[in-house]
Amino acid sequence: MCRGKRLKTEFDLAVASLPIRGRETRFPVGRVFCVGRNYAEHAKEMGADPSREAPFFFSKPAAAVWRPDGTVPYPPRTQDLHHEAELVVALHQGGASLTLAAARACVFAYGVGIDFTRRDLQAEAKKQGRPWDTAKGFDASGPVSELVALEDCGWLEKGAITLTLNGQARQQGDLSDMIWKVDEIIAELSTYYTLQPGDIIFTGTPAGVGAVDRGDAVEATIEGVGQLAFRMI
């Protein structure tokens, strides 16, 4: 028999949240949306047309998003785990069918995130016309740095985004290279969902995605936002 007080405590501890730079409060994570192929060079390396097609979205569970304390676990059931460094956007308000101005007003903070992909599972799912859930939505698949409030860093339209693996450059791009900009992503997403406070969005990755293995040191940096560094274990 469940006891109400104990159940409440367990659920409180299970709520995903992210730290905010310079603040004691944390950002509670609601839904997690991701944008596919939002950098032209990455679209090319994935064998897709880099023209400005309408953005497409997929999701991760909120529990996949967390701030690692120096290490990230290598997931089971894969022999081909790939890193994808991304700008993460956190929303403090939402709505449906938003204008670009209204979409901008939804942004609370930015973070540095990595969308980990079990590429072998994704390839098999694509081959058989199945969903990507096990390839994208596994435990710890969305590590994120501390968030930086918009009022502290300003609206971001450009800035280097990089990822190194064991000190070697892997991904190098600029936020200005995004096919769909942050406000455009939010506005388009709001035509599919009524966005809510607590929603976060992974905005796509530049070219250079590749395999990561146990023991590798990963460091992702976005100019004006910060850094996310850890070792795979």
N, C-alpha and C positions, 0 to 999 in steps of 0.2 A: 504494500500500500504506500503510495507517494505521500510524503508530508509536505504541505505547502511551503513552509519556511525553507526547508532544504532544497526543494525544487527551484525556488526563486534564487537562492544563492548560486546554484549550479548554472542557471541561465545567465545570471549577471556575469559570472566568470567567463562564460563562453562567448560573450559579445566581442566581435573583432573591433579593434580600435587602433589608431595611429597617434604617436606623439606629435605635438606641434611646437616648433622651435620658439623658445622664449615664453612658453605658456605652461601652466600647470595642468590645464584641461587637456583631454585627448579628443580626437575626432572619431566618433562611432561610425563604423563602416556599414553601410546598408547594402545596396546592390553593386555589383562590379561589372562594368561593361568594358569591352575591348574593341578597338577598331583594327580591322585587317588591312594590310597592304596600303598604308597611308604615306609611304615614302616611295618615290618613283624607282630609285635604284633597288630597293628591297623588293618591289613588285617584279622587277626584271629578274632578280636572282631566284625568285620563286616561280618563274616561268609565266608571269601574268602580264597583261597589257598595262603599262604605267600611265595611260591617259586618265583624265579626271572622271572616272566612272563614279556613280553614287557610292558612298561609303557603305561597307557592310559590317555588321556587329556580331559578336559572340559574347558569352558571359563566363565568369568564374564565380564560384561560391564565395561569400564574404569570408568564410573561414580560411580561404587560401591566401588572404592578404594579411601581412604581418610585418613587423620590423625585426629582422634577425639580429641576434646578439653575437655577431662574429662568425656564425656558421649557418649553413643551410643544408638540410639532409638531401642526399641524392635519392630520388624516388624509385620505388620498385617497378617491375614490369616494363622496363625500357633498356635498350642498349644504345640509344641515340637521343640524349637530352640536349636541347638547344637553348641558348640564351637569346633574349630579345630585350635590349635596353629601351625604356620608354619614359616619356613625360607622363606623369599621373596627375589628373585634375580632380580635386575634391569639391563637391557642391554643398552649399549651405542653404540653397533654396532651389525650387524646381518649377514644374509646370508642364503644360502640353502645347505643342505647336508654337514654340517660342520664336520671337523675332531674334535677330542677331544681337540687338541691344539687350533684350531680356535674357538671352543666353549668357552674355558677358556678366550680367548681374548675378548669375547663379554661382560663379566661381568664388570659392573661399580660399583655396590654397593649392599649391603644387607640390609634387614629390618626385623622386627618382625611383622608378620601378623596373623590375625585370619580369617579363612574361615568359616563364619557362614552358617549353613545349616538348612532350614526348613525341619526337618527330616520326619515329617508326610507327607508333600507334596512329598518329594523324594520317600518315600516308596510307596505312591499311584501311582506315575509316573512309578516306576519300575514294579509294579504289572500290570499296563495296557500297558506297553511297550512304554511309552511316554517320551519325552525329560525332562531333569531335570531343565530347565531354571528357572522356578518359585521357585524351591527349593534352587538354588545356586546364581542366578544373580539378586537378589532384591536390593533395595536401601540400602546403607551403609552396605552391606554384606561382605566387605573386608577391615576393618580398618587396617592400617599399621603405624608403628612407623616412626620416622625420619630415613632416610637412612644413612648408614655409607659406605663411599667410600672404595673400595677394597684397595686402596693405604694406607688407614689409619688402616685397620684391617687385611689385608692379606687374602690369600685363605683359606676358611674354609672347613675342612674335619671332624672336631670333635668339640664338645662343647655341654654342657647341654642345652636342650630345655624343658621348664617347663610351666605349667599353673596352677594358683591357683584360686579358686572361694571362695570368702568371707574368704580368708586366709587359706583355706584348699587345699592341693595338689590334683590336678585332673589329670594332664598329666605330665609325667616325662620320658624323653628319651634323646638320644644323636644324634647329626647330623651324627655320624659314623654309626648309625643304619639304615640310609637310604638305601633301596635296590638299587636304582639308584642314583648315585652321581650327583652333580650339573652339571659338564661338560657332563656327559652321558645324562642327561635330556635334556640339550640344544641341543646336537648333534642329539638326537632322534627326538625332536620336529622340528628341522630344515629339517627333511625329509618329514614333512607334510606341513610346512609353510616356506616361506622365511621370516626369522626373521628380525625385524627392530629395530633401536634405539627407546627407549621408551617402548618397550615390557617389561612386568614384569611376573615373574613366581612364583606361590605358589608351594612349592616343596613337599608337603605332610605333614601329621601329625602323631605323635606317638600315642600310645594307651592311653585310658582314656577319649576319647571324651564323652560328656554328656550334659545334659540339662542345660540351663541358663534361668533365669527368671528376670522380672522387679525388680530393686533394687539391684541385685547382683553386687558385686565388682569383676572385672575380671583383672587378672594381668598375662601377658605372658612375659617370659624372655628367651633370647638366649645368651649364653655365648659368649663374643667377639663382640656382635652386640648391645644389649641394651634391653629395656623394653617397653612394651605397656600396659598401665593401664587405666581403665575407669570403669564407673558404667553404668549398663543398666537402661534406663528410659522408 
